[in-house]
Amino acid sequence: MTFSRPPRLWHPPHLRRNGARVHVARQGIFTHTGEIAGHELVYRTAGHHGLAIDQWPARLQDRATEHVIAAAFWREPDITAPHPAFINVTRSFLLRHPGTLHCDPPRVVLEIVESAFVDDALVERVIELREAGFRVAIDDFVGSASQRRLLCIADFVKVDFRDLVRLGPALADAARVDHAALIAERIEDPETLEACVDLGFDLFQGFLFERPEVHERGDHDPEERRDADLADAEV
């Protein structure tokens, strides 16, 4: 990869960064027979593994996304190849970061989070990124009008099993489009897996298959710490 500037690593400002380790979590996405089909990568920082990142302000979610890209694709060894890496992105991250987002497009699935407001500007940006080689997933699909705007350009649609219980099997029908794979999330026992297979889901993610595995990626270097300090001052 050849980019003008590597993405920056990041830890919340209240945590000390001297000697901090670079963490990222990986959880597999599987076929119903247990064959690996991809990995979702999630932000982690030392001593804080239960983070409710989806509840953070968008600007902090964006910093977490940049950290994940830096930890996964700018550190050795490779923890995703040869399978695609699913990375959560907000509307602001996609619109504020031009180009190919400092990662290799054919290797990445952009998971557009459920809070993203979808308008013409976001649709155009997603189409641009797909043309560059990225694939696109709709995260936590609940059938909102905003999410439905992305169905025609999505490669994957992810549905949380808890939402299936809450909204009923019709949610799976609403998420199903011919060209996209359906991914059932929160698969924690064989009965849940069987129910989702019966509903026509293609891929599965959850504790039944694998818990998120935290990978340690090495120390910050002084230049990265300096950049992170400057960026935190801007948040």
Helices and strands as residue ranges (DSSP letters): E 21-30, E 36-45, G 53-55, H 58-73, E 85-89, H 91-96, G 105-107, E 108-112, H 120-131, E 135-138, H 145-148, G 151-153, E 156-160, H 161-167, H 170-175, E 181-185, H 190-198, E 203-204, E 213-219, H 222-234
